[in-house]
């Protein structure tokens, strides 16, 4: 397999099977063999004489050639005991306490299995409504979102995939103003992406500058009227401040609901690309467009023959996944198998453009997107029709729009443009349909080596033209763009654009073009430069509506990390704040740190403690549990507080004194049976590793350090000295905002997938 170093790193960290002690027990090839074998097993359900081994080989080659990869739960769990292979789920949330907490319980089960969940809170009666059964007063949907958020925090999905949710509220719900502002504090409701469910009636009221009605979902009565433009402007204001809420066009989504007799679509999965009925799940996978090219007249052209073969095999793969999947709830299994929705999408589109010499922000780029996605959609329908001939149509076919059209398909939907954050790292290509975020960046390496990684197509062009040099790449890293670099010709600059070089118009135009040929929806982030105005955001939201998108998510560079929002603060409040005595502020995280990671045995497994330092002293601590179990949120909270205290100037000995000796009943109990346990708790372990690093730095050279055998040098190099950039909680590298979420392309961390 042709895997990059970073792909291998991400596979080892997040995908390869491990034993109970956290030791890797399979190779990348064995992972893909495991997945191919499990998914090919579905062939026997339809033909007892099927050549399952031959199909396994086809699936194996499809993945190991990196032409197609399924969503992360399939890679993680296929052929293993958990066996939960779906990424996307939508759960209904009713208006009674029983229904609400049933949804909380079901979400916890799904998160534990590795899935993300979407909810509409629009059925919950508004804050202040009477509750006849108790005589009390309703607390409203936002209060219950906090309950779901806390439950998600507690689960943490065993350390492989973090709990992620989408929260949606209809724009005509009486609590809509509270919902729009519920994430103005970035520390609130952190396990949710939120989007306002926009109706056609609301958008027309915005255009005409009219009022619209708020309707109590419990009584169905009009409770108030609001001026639509003022509400729209509030949405824009909040999104400009920190990227949320996004917007989802509910009427447009339900217009394309292919099984309307089963009910109305109220919500999507966490990144917004998969609208689903209550209790539906969907299995996703993406074709690597960078591999769908062939040489042509000294350059490349699209290899449509290979693309057709890949699409049809991928559709069969995803249909098989529906059958071999172990669903977290029986009702999800029956609903999912009733519609058999799959979502085939793409990754590496930006790389395809670069190899073809086409700028992302051009009509030529849009036309390529139109041609390629139209082809994929048509061939996926052909493949689904062929499967319907062999295996039968999906069970709810008679309740679908296809019945009236006389179209027989195996799958109610076939195409989705989903986030490809970590699987695109494995494939070594750009994410989804996003433009490149950077042409060159610094990769974290060992032994204090500074490795600049350059986009291979960019490097190839520069070498061919005679412009490549390490000094020039350093300049590209520093600037983050080719603008202003005199050595690089304009024709190269025109093609090799990055996300922030591209006008938001082209972001939306590209999303709308892919949407035109996609059954479900498109996951994409419209990136704005930091100096973008609220009018710029407003124009994008209106453009997304006008061009036929099913939703839109924006992110203004640096807004979420540095923004402190005080909605409604008056002048006197601001003056009081300015007159206050200056507070202690932690120094910024250093660009370069050195440190050590020690594996410490505790009561619930292995705790990996990393302690980093610079020339000013110990400055941060990271912790990670090596396997499922334990209390990762508490150890993470401890390490974050310790890091802040260290960079605020607190004496490290005082911190160690506070942590050392804290006891945990789980560790104490296990310590009696396991001689390898040398600590009393997670905080005690953190304190002891800090002590070792203090001793090493102050008194002993590196090669003579008397530390545990498991300690490994972990040098992290940072080139970006901006203090407002969001850092990865796992490796500290800068996080990219894309595909409706965030992704660390250094270690594969993602908030949503």
PATI-245456 format. One line per 8 residues: number of its first residue (from 1); their letters; for each residue x, y, z of C-alpha. Coordinates in Angstrom, 3 decimals. Layout:
NUM = a = X/Y/Z | ... .
//
This chain:
1 = xxxxxxxx = 0.000/0.000/0.000 | 1.110/3.552/-0.730 | 0.466/5.155/2.638 | 2.008/8.411/3.813 | 3.709/8.601/7.191 | 0.789/10.591/8.518 | -1.708/8.029/7.202 | 0.149/5.299/9.079 .
9 = xxxxxxxx = 0.195/7.474/12.195 | -3.582/8.034/12.049 | -4.266/4.347/11.371 | -2.170/3.336/14.372 | -3.793/5.902/16.634 | -7.438/5.480/15.651 | -8.155/2.461/13.473 | -5.890/-0.552/13.903 .
17 = xxxxxxxx = -7.152/-3.159/16.363 | -5.504/-3.150/19.779 | -5.398/-5.652/22.607 | -6.629/-4.893/26.119 | -3.304/-3.255/26.959 | -3.449/-0.884/24.004 | -0.911/-2.770/21.893 | -1.554/-2.748/18.119 .
25 = xxxxxxxx = -2.364/-6.248/16.863 | -2.958/-5.697/13.127 | -1.298/-4.040/10.143 | -3.051/-1.638/7.738 | -3.303/-4.465/5.194 | -4.878/-6.718/7.819 | -7.369/-3.969/8.676 | -8.541/-3.736/5.063 .
33 = xxxxxxxx = -8.604/-7.526/4.779 | -10.775/-7.688/7.910 | -13.194/-5.107/6.510 | -13.310/-6.648/3.024 | -13.986/-10.114/4.419 | -16.771/-8.944/6.740 | -18.537/-6.867/4.079 | -18.215/-9.524/1.361 .
41 = xxxxxxxx = -19.939/-11.980/3.702 | -23.288/-10.384/2.821 | -23.065/-11.961/-0.645 | -24.191/-15.314/0.821 | -27.506/-13.785/1.901 | -28.536/-13.491/-1.750 | -26.700/-16.372/-3.385 | -25.587/-19.393/-1.400 .
49 = xxxxxxxx = -23.175/-20.227/-4.219 | -21.691/-16.741/-4.385 | -17.918/-16.498/-4.793 | -17.430/-14.583/-1.572 | -13.646/-14.823/-1.751 | -13.577/-13.175/-5.170 | -15.772/-10.325/-3.925 | -13.561/-9.978/-0.854 .
57 = xxxxxxxx = -10.569/-9.542/-3.164 | -12.383/-6.850/-5.157 | -13.335/-4.948/-2.000 | -9.809/-5.354/-0.613 | -8.218/-3.977/-3.774 | -10.751/-1.134/-3.892 | -9.625/0.024/-0.439 | -5.907/-0.777/-0.548 .
65 = xxxxxxxx = -5.573/1.074/-3.858 | -7.176/3.971/-1.960 | -9.797/4.373/-4.681 | -12.627/4.211/-2.132 | -12.901/4.190/1.653 | -16.013/3.692/3.798 | -16.890/5.846/6.810 | -14.753/5.450/9.918 .
73 = xxxxxxxx = -17.017/3.115/11.981 | -16.891/0.570/9.151 | -13.084/0.643/9.118 | -12.941/0.441/12.900 | -15.611/-2.144/13.604 | -16.201/-4.436/10.593 | -15.177/-7.988/11.457 | -14.825/-7.124/15.137 .
81 = xxxxxxxx = -17.181/-7.869/18.058 | -18.822/-4.424/18.173 | -19.742/-4.578/14.497 | -21.482/-1.156/14.383 | -20.681/0.260/10.954 | -22.869/3.374/10.548 | -21.729/6.957/11.065 | -25.077/8.774/10.905 .
89 = xxxxxxxx = -28.197/8.531/13.033 | -31.236/10.714/13.687 | -33.341/10.236/16.815 | -36.737/11.782/17.511 | -37.212/13.969/20.577 | -40.796/14.130/21.829 | -42.416/16.584/24.209 | -42.825/14.337/27.261 .
97 = xxxxxxxx = -40.166/13.698/29.888 | -40.252/10.002/29.036 | -39.674/10.626/25.326 | -36.877/13.112/25.978 | -34.929/10.802/28.271 | -35.518/7.808/26.005 | -33.742/9.870/23.346 | -30.878/10.644/25.774 .
105 = xxxxxxxx = -30.491/6.934/26.537 | -30.602/5.935/22.869 | -28.047/8.628/21.983 | -25.674/7.300/24.634 | -25.941/3.795/23.171 | -25.205/5.137/19.676 | -22.249/7.239/20.838 | -20.793/4.256/22.651 .
113 = xxxxxxxx = -20.966/2.298/19.386 | -19.125/5.023/17.446 | -21.978/6.904/15.762 | -23.050/10.545/15.705 | -26.624/11.696/16.286 | -28.919/14.397/15.002 | -31.957/15.770/16.826 | -34.730/18.221/16.200 .
121 = xxxxxxxx = -35.867/19.855/19.430 | -38.773/21.529/17.668 | -41.462/19.329/19.241 | -40.591/20.426/22.786 | -42.967/23.052/24.159 | -41.436/26.498/24.750 | -39.970/27.787/27.983 | -42.632/28.993/30.410 .
129 = xxxxxxxx = -45.421/26.753/29.090 | -47.663/25.035/31.606 | -47.149/21.322/32.269 | -50.589/20.038/33.237 | -49.464/16.680/34.634 | -47.232/18.287/37.258 | -48.559/21.809/37.491 | -45.044/23.017/36.713 .
137 = xxxxxxxx = -43.494/25.239/34.069 | -41.652/23.898/31.024 | -37.954/24.744/30.774 | -37.817/24.708/26.967 | -35.698/22.938/24.332 | -32.377/24.659/25.057 | -32.365/23.418/28.647 | -32.781/19.847/27.421 .
145 = xxxxxxxx = -29.994/20.302/24.882 | -27.709/20.788/27.865 | -28.855/17.421/29.229 | -27.991/15.724/25.934 | -24.657/17.559/25.901 | -23.759/16.298/29.387 | -24.681/12.732/28.467 | -22.478/12.913/25.382 .
153 = xxxxxxxx = -19.583/14.202/27.463 | -19.898/11.218/29.793 | -19.729/8.591/27.052 | -16.720/9.723/24.946 | -17.090/6.641/22.707 | -14.256/4.644/24.196 | -11.572/7.040/23.028 | -11.777/6.223/19.296 .
161 = xxxxxxxx = -14.591/8.538/18.162 | -15.903/11.424/20.193 | -19.624/11.956/20.705 | -21.052/14.421/18.188 | -24.558/15.837/17.828 | -26.558/18.088/15.578 | -29.231/20.195/17.269 | -31.920/21.777/15.116 .
169 = xxxxxxxx = -34.783/24.092/16.036 | -37.371/25.345/13.588 | -37.225/29.065/12.970 | -40.922/29.336/13.882 | -40.464/27.832/17.386 | -41.207/30.379/20.165 | -37.754/29.801/21.727 | -35.851/30.457/18.517 .
177 = xxxxxxxx = -34.047/33.587/19.777 | -32.662/31.713/22.784 | -31.590/28.840/20.518 | -29.785/31.100/18.053 | -27.707/32.535/20.907 | -27.239/29.348/22.953 | -23.602/28.930/21.823 | -22.498/32.550/22.110 .
185 = xxxxxxxx = -20.272/31.270/24.937 | -17.897/28.775/23.323 | -17.786/26.713/26.510 | -21.524/25.987/26.304 | -23.116/22.952/24.627 | -19.729/21.921/23.261 | -20.800/18.523/21.924 | -23.328/20.021/19.515 .
193 = xxxxxxxx = -23.282/21.648/16.145 | -26.438/23.727/15.884 | -28.480/24.825/12.884 | -31.684/26.777/12.509 | -34.354/24.923/10.549 | -35.367/27.524/7.959 | -38.767/27.383/6.232 | -39.725/28.738/2.836 .
201 = xxxxxxxx = -42.297/31.001/4.491 | -39.563/32.530/6.671 | -37.220/33.158/3.738 | -39.956/34.873/1.775 | -40.660/37.065/4.817 | -36.949/37.958/4.953 | -36.915/38.913/1.280 | -40.101/41.007/1.632 .
209 = xxxxxxxx = -39.133/42.428/5.050 | -42.266/41.065/6.721 | -43.166/39.557/10.060 | -43.664/35.826/10.466 | -45.490/33.734/13.076 | -44.097/31.715/15.980 | -46.134/28.574/16.692 | -46.269/26.572/19.938 .
217 = xxxxxxxx = -45.604/22.952/18.852 | -47.709/21.634/21.740 | -50.860/23.710/21.263 | -50.316/24.530/17.546 | -51.311/28.109/18.365 | -49.556/31.286/17.230 | -47.792/32.801/20.237 | -46.023/35.790/18.722 .
225 = xxxxxxxx = -44.748/37.448/15.562 | -41.206/38.521/14.787 | -39.696/40.593/12.021 | -38.004/38.024/9.799 | -35.031/40.210/8.840 | -34.196/40.891/12.485 | -34.123/37.164/13.236 | -32.078/36.518/10.094 .
233 = xxxxxxxx = -29.634/39.259/11.101 | -29.266/37.671/14.545 | -28.387/34.342/12.908 | -25.827/36.145/10.758 | -24.412/37.997/13.770 | -23.904/34.818/15.800 | -22.376/32.967/12.845 | -19.998/35.883/12.201 .
241 = xxxxxxxx = -18.966/35.793/15.850 | -18.143/32.084/16.109 | -19.453/30.086/13.152 | -22.760/28.958/14.662 | -25.602/28.480/14.044 | -25.623/27.144/10.529 | -28.854/27.058/8.579 | -30.771/24.141/7.069 .
249 = xxxxxxxx = -33.581/24.619/4.570 | -36.188/22.197/5.905 | -38.784/22.615/3.159 | -36.130/22.028/0.502 | -34.957/18.875/2.277 | -38.502/17.528/2.515 | -39.165/18.361/-1.122 | -36.514/15.723/-1.885 .
257 = xxxxxxxx = -37.759/13.225/0.713 | -38.134/10.086/-1.409 | -40.336/8.283/1.164 | -42.741/11.057/2.280 | -45.352/8.532/3.427 | -42.993/7.491/6.227 | -42.965/10.986/7.704 | -41.269/14.356/7.636 .
265 = xxxxxxxx = -37.504/14.842/7.834 | -36.771/17.022/10.871 | -33.023/16.726/11.329 | -29.667/15.727/9.879 | -26.580/14.022/11.197 | -23.881/16.120/12.985 | -22.263/17.654/9.895 | -25.506/18.347/8.083 .
273 = xxxxxxxx = -25.011/16.274/4.946 | -27.382/13.435/5.779 | -31.055/14.338/6.335 | -32.752/11.309/7.881 | -36.136/10.205/9.137 | -36.453/9.431/12.863 | -34.538/6.231/13.756 | -32.810/6.080/10.369 .
281 = xxxxxxxx = -29.089/5.537/9.949 | -26.944/5.795/6.858 | -23.727/4.207/5.703 | -21.324/6.471/3.880 | -18.237/6.079/1.743 | -16.131/8.273/-0.514 | -14.397/7.854/-3.870 | -10.888/9.263/-4.165 .
289 = xxxxxxxx = -11.167/11.550/-7.193 | -7.409/12.125/-7.256 | -7.117/8.486/-8.374 | -9.744/8.850/-11.108 | -7.367/10.397/-13.658 | -5.279/9.045/-16.527 | -2.387/10.540/-18.500 | -3.422/12.632/-21.504 .
297 = xxxxxxxx = -1.304/14.785/-23.832 | 1.382/15.511/-21.258 | -1.117/16.051/-18.463 | -4.213/14.301/-17.128 | -7.868/13.785/-17.983 | -10.727/12.195/-16.039 | -10.792/8.396/-16.368 | -14.553/7.904/-16.569 .
305 = xxxxxxxx = -14.234/4.154/-17.220 | -12.370/3.656/-13.959 | -14.766/6.015/-12.180 | -17.752/3.954/-13.348 | -16.198/0.694/-12.154 | -15.351/2.271/-8.804 | -18.836/3.730/-8.318 | -20.599/0.455/-9.039 .
313 = xxxxxxxx = -18.350/-1.592/-6.777 | -18.659/1.010/-4.007 | -22.475/0.921/-4.212 | -22.405/-2.861/-3.811 | -20.005/-2.494/-0.868 | -22.277/0.005/0.903 | -25.402/-2.072/0.258 | -23.631/-5.060/1.820 .
321 = xxxxxxxx = -22.739/-2.952/4.853 | -26.461/-2.516/5.593 | -26.796/-6.294/5.957 | -23.658/-7.100/7.975 | -24.098/-4.112/10.300 | -24.872/-4.694/13.982 | -27.302/-1.910/14.806 | -27.388/-0.274/18.248 .
329 = xxxxxxxx = -31.212/-0.477/18.500 | -33.759/-2.838/16.869 | -35.923/0.062/15.652 | -32.900/1.582/13.907 | -32.209/-1.724/12.164 | -35.782/-2.086/10.894 | -36.030/1.560/9.760 | -32.636/1.522/8.049 .
337 = xxxxxxxx = -33.275/-1.758/6.256 | -36.673/-0.411/5.223 | -35.139/2.352/3.089 | -31.594/0.986/2.619 | -30.178/4.490/2.142 | -26.511/4.742/1.256 | -24.382/7.838/0.768 | -21.618/7.628/-1.815 .
345 = xxxxxxxx = -19.514/10.773/-1.946 | -16.069/12.000/-2.922 | -12.747/13.178/-1.556 | -9.651/14.549/-3.239 | -11.610/16.913/-5.486 | -9.114/19.748/-4.896 | -6.263/17.394/-5.824 | -8.086/16.427/-9.006 .
353 = xxxxxxxx = -8.364/20.111/-9.941 | -4.674/20.725/-9.265 | -3.584/17.784/-11.416 | -5.823/19.015/-14.217 | -4.472/22.572/-13.841 | -7.921/24.002/-13.078 | -8.441/26.696/-10.402 | -11.034/25.912/-7.737 .
361 = xxxxxxxx = -12.442/29.431/-8.058 | -13.296/29.280/-11.742 | -16.183/28.417/-14.039 | -14.041/25.617/-15.439 | -13.768/24.165/-11.936 | -17.528/24.381/-11.439 | -18.138/22.659/-14.788 | -15.806/19.814/-13.805 .
369 = xxxxxxxx = -17.718/19.410/-10.531 | -20.980/19.338/-12.470 | -19.777/16.695/-14.919 | -18.108/14.441/-12.352 | -20.904/14.455/-9.776 | -23.617/14.034/-12.399 | -21.739/10.979/-13.664 | -21.328/9.535/-10.156 .
377 = xxxxxxxx = -25.013/10.060/-9.353 | -26.188/8.445/-12.603 | -23.859/5.454/-12.303 | -24.782/4.949/-8.631 | -28.452/4.752/-9.667 | -27.558/2.245/-12.394 | -25.692/0.142/-9.829 | -28.631/0.326/-7.392 .
385 = xxxxxxxx = -31.040/-0.711/-10.168 | -28.809/-3.695/-11.006 | -28.817/-4.716/-7.338 | -32.606/-4.360/-7.263 | -32.814/-6.895/-10.088 | -30.635/-9.318/-8.143 | -31.788/-8.684/-4.574 | -35.087/-6.827/-4.778 .
393 = xxxxxxxx = -36.099/-3.208/-4.202 | -35.910/-1.634/-0.740 | -38.855/-2.766/1.478 | -40.516/0.668/1.662 | -40.389/1.048/-2.126 | -44.206/1.146/-2.358 | -44.220/4.181/-0.063 | -41.642/6.005/-2.192 .
401 = xxxxxxxx = -41.744/8.451/-5.075 | -39.944/5.853/-7.209 | -43.098/3.712/-7.326 | -44.959/6.424/-9.234 | -41.979/7.029/-11.511 | -41.586/3.349/-12.319 | -37.940/3.345/-11.196 | -36.831/0.246/-9.298 .
409 = xxxxxxxx = -33.881/0.826/-6.988 | -32.262/-1.146/-4.207 | -31.496/2.009/-2.212 | -33.774/4.968/-1.460 | -30.772/7.314/-1.774 | -27.328/6.663/-3.206 | -25.301/9.892/-2.975 | -24.092/12.151/-0.167 .
417 = xxxxxxxx = -21.105/14.514/0.070 | -19.932/13.632/3.573 | -16.964/14.797/5.647 | -13.856/12.748/4.918 | -11.595/14.228/7.600 | -9.654/11.184/8.771 | -10.247/8.889/5.794 | -8.846/11.573/3.476 .
425 = xxxxxxxx = -5.708/11.602/5.639 | -5.470/7.827/5.145 | -5.902/8.307/1.393 | -3.404/11.178/1.425 | -5.726/13.615/-0.359 | -7.788/16.734/0.264 | -11.023/16.525/2.254 | -14.336/16.061/0.453 .
433 = xxxxxxxx = -14.991/18.895/-1.990 | -13.057/21.433/0.078 | -10.200/23.434/-1.441 | -6.752/22.915/0.041 | -6.288/24.503/3.442 | -2.529/24.843/2.961 | 0.021/24.080/0.255 | 2.822/23.485/2.742 .
441 = xxxxxxxx = 2.900/23.039/6.499 | 5.149/21.802/9.291 | 4.720/18.193/10.358 | 5.463/17.250/13.985 | 8.456/14.906/14.034 | 10.863/13.353/16.507 | 14.381/14.410/17.479 | 13.627/18.115/17.055 .
449 = xxxxxxxx = 13.691/17.795/13.266 | 11.715/20.401/11.384 | 9.885/18.731/8.484 | 8.035/20.897/5.973 | 5.437/18.821/4.123 | 4.484/20.101/0.664 | 1.461/19.199/-1.440 | 2.905/16.654/-3.909 .
457 = xxxxxxxx = 1.261/18.160/-7.016 | 2.477/21.641/-6.060 | 5.976/20.308/-5.468 | 5.954/18.435/-8.782 | 4.979/21.558/-10.721 | 7.596/23.719/-8.994 | 10.342/21.150/-9.608 | 9.352/20.839/-13.265 .
465 = xxxxxxxx = 9.419/24.617/-13.674 | 12.650/25.008/-11.696 | 11.271/27.120/-8.836 | 11.374/24.631/-5.950 | 13.588/25.273/-2.935 | 13.374/24.626/0.774 | 13.689/28.363/1.436 | 10.713/29.058/-0.817 .
473 = xxxxxxxx = 8.641/26.395/0.987 | 9.463/28.054/4.293 | 8.008/31.267/2.878 | 4.855/29.422/1.745 | 4.441/27.985/5.249 | 4.893/31.400/6.804 | 2.391/33.162/4.541 | -0.148/30.346/4.194 .
481 = xxxxxxxx = -0.741/31.486/0.603 | 1.180/32.177/-2.593 | 0.029/35.781/-2.650 | 2.930/38.214/-2.445 | 5.605/35.623/-3.271 | 7.384/37.138/-6.256 | 9.346/34.025/-7.228 | 6.217/32.079/-8.172 .
489 = xxxxxxxx = 4.648/32.916/-11.569 | 1.050/34.096/-11.787 | -0.155/31.060/-13.751 | 0.884/28.804/-10.862 | -0.675/31.149/-8.308 | -3.938/31.068/-10.261 | -4.254/27.271/-9.958 | -2.775/26.662/-6.503 .
497 = xxxxxxxx = -5.251/28.584/-4.374 | -6.135/27.783/-0.764 | -9.378/28.116/1.168 | -8.792/31.730/2.228 | -7.686/32.818/-1.247 | -11.088/31.855/-2.619 | -13.965/34.314/-2.570 | -16.945/32.936/-0.596 .
505 = xxxxxxxx = -19.037/33.105/-3.779 | -17.027/30.229/-5.261 | -17.330/28.178/-2.064 | -21.127/28.407/-2.283 | -21.201/27.971/-6.054 | -19.188/24.763/-5.773 | -21.408/23.447/-2.969 | -24.549/24.204/-4.986 .
513 = xxxxxxxx = -23.129/22.471/-8.056 | -22.426/19.258/-6.168 | -25.827/19.528/-4.463 | -27.586/19.518/-7.830 | -26.485/15.901/-8.366 | -26.634/14.648/-4.762 | -29.656/12.882/-3.235 | -28.955/13.922/0.307 .
521 = xxxxxxxx = -26.893/17.004/1.145 | -23.366/18.408/0.980 | -21.041/18.879/3.924 | -18.892/21.952/3.382 | -17.619/25.014/5.212 | -17.546/28.436/3.567 | -14.275/29.909/4.835 | -14.030/33.668/5.452 .
529 = xxxxxxxx = -10.948/35.718/6.182 | -10.838/37.316/9.614 | -11.691/40.759/8.265 | -14.928/39.585/6.605 | -17.996/41.627/7.539 | -21.437/40.557/8.669 | -22.738/41.715/5.310 | -20.394/39.177/3.695 .
537 = xxxxxxxx = -21.917/36.408/5.809 | -25.447/37.588/5.035 | -24.718/37.513/1.299 | -23.470/33.928/1.516 | -26.561/32.763/3.402 | -28.808/34.379/0.807 | -26.699/33.000/-2.043 | -26.941/29.473/-0.615 .
545 = xxxxxxxx = -30.718/29.849/-0.594 | -30.849/31.224/-4.126 | -28.525/28.575/-5.616 | -30.417/25.595/-4.186 | -28.196/24.447/-1.294 | -29.900/22.455/1.470 | -27.948/24.255/4.149 | -24.782/26.214/4.736 .
553 = xxxxxxxx = -22.079/26.478/7.396 | -19.568/29.324/7.574 | -16.445/29.985/9.580 | -14.622/33.302/9.846 | -10.934/32.714/10.467 | -9.948/33.172/14.111 | -13.452/34.056/15.297 | -14.174/31.132/17.580 .
561 = xxxxxxxx = -10.850/31.161/19.384 | -10.526/34.862/20.171 | -14.085/36.119/20.319 | -15.598/37.066/23.674 | -19.256/37.898/23.125 | -21.245/40.024/25.533 | -24.671/40.256/23.936 | -26.550/43.271/25.240 .
569 = xxxxxxxx = -23.647/44.712/27.222 | -24.178/48.457/27.739 | -21.612/51.225/27.922 | -21.457/51.308/31.706 | -20.761/47.574/31.785 | -17.925/47.990/29.317 | -16.439/50.825/31.378 | -16.635/48.757/34.562 .
577 = xxxxxxxx = -14.802/45.944/32.805 | -12.076/48.278/31.535 | -11.572/49.735/35.011 | -11.038/46.346/36.636 | -7.570/45.340/37.721 | -5.665/43.375/35.102 | -6.146/39.625/35.461 | -3.503/36.927/35.274 .
585 = xxxxxxxx = -3.441/35.617/31.724 | -1.600/32.402/30.792 | 1.308/32.907/28.426 | 0.650/31.557/24.914 | 1.519/27.984/24.145 | 5.144/27.944/22.888 | 5.880/27.331/19.230 | 8.372/24.594/20.157 .
593 = xxxxxxxx = 8.112/22.195/23.077 | 10.029/19.130/24.161 | 8.604/16.476/26.398 | 8.045/12.914/27.484 | 5.176/10.481/27.373 | 4.902/7.733/29.986 | 2.457/4.864/30.011 | 1.186/4.484/33.565 .
601 = xxxxxxxx = -0.916/1.541/34.694 | -4.068/2.631/36.583 | -7.181/0.868/37.833 | -9.062/1.120/34.557 | -6.276/0.509/32.050 | -3.295/2.468/30.754 | -3.027/6.217/31.174 | -0.609/7.956/28.818 .
609 = xxxxxxxx = 0.743/11.127/30.440 | 2.659/13.637/28.299 | 4.578/16.465/29.999 | 6.058/19.148/27.720 | 8.452/22.004/28.474 | 10.343/24.852/26.830 | 13.172/27.117/27.941 | 10.890/28.754/30.532 .
617 = xxxxxxxx = 9.971/25.490/32.220 | 7.229/22.861/32.179 | 4.288/24.358/30.320 | 1.646/21.717/29.573 | 0.282/18.273/30.333 | -1.782/15.958/28.102 | -3.460/12.717/29.149 | -5.097/9.955/27.157 .
625 = xxxxxxxx = -6.629/6.643/28.234 | -5.258/3.728/26.267 | -8.566/1.854/26.058 | -12.273/2.162/26.873 | -13.211/2.755/30.478 | -12.171/5.076/33.226 | -12.967/8.760/33.491 | -11.263/10.514/30.550 .
633 = xxxxxxxx = -13.154/13.762/31.073 | -11.786/14.123/34.624 | -8.187/13.383/33.644 | -8.483/15.719/30.653 | -9.905/18.453/32.890 | -7.040/17.950/35.350 | -4.413/18.184/32.623 | -5.978/21.315/31.119 .
641 = xxxxxxxx = -6.123/23.081/34.484 | -2.537/22.052/35.242 | -1.421/23.417/31.835 | -3.152/26.747/32.424 | -1.679/27.007/35.923 | 1.827/26.245/34.638 | 1.655/28.888/31.906 | 0.226/31.370/34.414 .
649 = xxxxxxxx = 3.445/31.174/36.452 | 2.358/28.861/39.285 | 5.189/26.963/40.985 | 5.282/23.454/39.522 | 6.143/22.032/42.952 | 2.923/23.473/44.376 | 0.927/21.784/41.610 | 2.625/18.441/42.237 .
657 = xxxxxxxx = 1.940/18.809/45.952 | -1.770/19.305/45.318 | -2.096/16.288/43.001 | 0.241/13.790/44.600 | -1.428/11.339/46.931 | -4.995/11.737/45.647 | -6.632/8.309/45.839 | -9.110/6.598/43.490 .
665 = xxxxxxxx = -11.045/3.573/44.782 | -10.835/1.841/41.362 | -7.040/2.132/41.225 | -6.576/1.229/44.913 | -8.735/-1.874/44.511 | -6.946/-2.977/41.339 | -3.532/-2.179/42.850 | -4.001/-5.057/45.285 .
673 = xxxxxxxx = -4.188/-7.513/42.351 | -1.855/-5.884/39.816 | 1.779/-5.352/40.800 | 2.333/-3.102/37.767 | 0.181/-0.369/39.289 | 2.516/2.088/41.061 | 0.133/5.035/41.531 | -2.975/5.851/43.551 .
681 = xxxxxxxx = -5.055/7.626/40.886 | -4.904/9.574/37.621 | -3.950/12.856/39.389 | -1.288/10.967/41.357 | 0.076/9.567/38.067 | 0.187/13.038/36.517 | 2.055/14.394/39.540 | 4.637/11.608/39.460 .
689 = xxxxxxxx = 5.370/12.017/35.737 | 5.758/15.788/36.244 | 8.194/15.037/39.063 | 10.254/12.799/36.810 | 10.452/15.447/34.115 | 11.472/18.057/36.724 | 14.237/15.752/37.930 | 15.396/15.025/34.401 .
697 = xxxxxxxx = 15.521/18.682/33.341 | 17.211/19.915/36.489 | 19.667/17.172/37.378 | 20.233/14.474/34.745 | 21.222/14.370/31.068 | 18.737/12.742/28.711 | 20.666/9.539/28.088 | 21.055/8.832/31.822 .
705 = xxxxxxxx = 17.457/9.459/32.808 | 16.197/6.718/35.121 | 12.665/6.665/33.783 | 10.229/3.871/32.932 | 10.906/1.785/29.819 | 7.767/3.118/28.166 | 8.937/6.760/28.077 | 9.417/8.083/24.556 .
713 = xxxxxxxx = 10.722/11.398/23.330 | 7.910/13.502/21.849 | 9.093/16.749/20.301 | 6.386/18.927/18.832 | 7.226/21.731/16.417 | 4.849/24.645/15.933 | 5.329/27.217/13.207 | 2.194/29.274/13.614 .
721 = xxxxxxxx = 2.694/31.867/16.351 | -0.885/33.131/16.350 | -2.478/32.898/19.767 | -6.063/32.865/18.483 | -5.830/29.609/16.518 | -7.805/26.655/17.844 | -5.399/23.886/18.814 | -6.009/20.160/18.649 .
729 = xxxxxxxx = -6.743/18.853/22.163 | -4.764/15.702/21.399 | -1.581/16.874/19.652 | -1.668/20.690/19.871 | -1.473/21.306/16.110 | -3.671/23.912/14.425 | -7.190/22.719/13.619 | -8.804/23.302/10.239 .
737 = xxxxxxxx = -12.450/24.306/9.889 | -13.944/22.365/7.009 | -16.858/20.132/6.021 | -19.116/21.637/8.664 | -16.763/20.602/11.447 | -13.112/20.728/12.557 | -10.269/18.356/11.741 | -6.637/18.050/12.807 .
745 = xxxxxxxx = -4.712/16.868/9.778 | -1.706/16.105/11.970 | -3.230/13.384/14.166 | -6.720/12.849/12.751 | -8.679/14.310/15.668 | -12.162/15.455/14.691 | -14.944/16.979/16.713 | -17.635/15.367/14.578 .
753 = x = -16.462/12.278/12.751 .
//
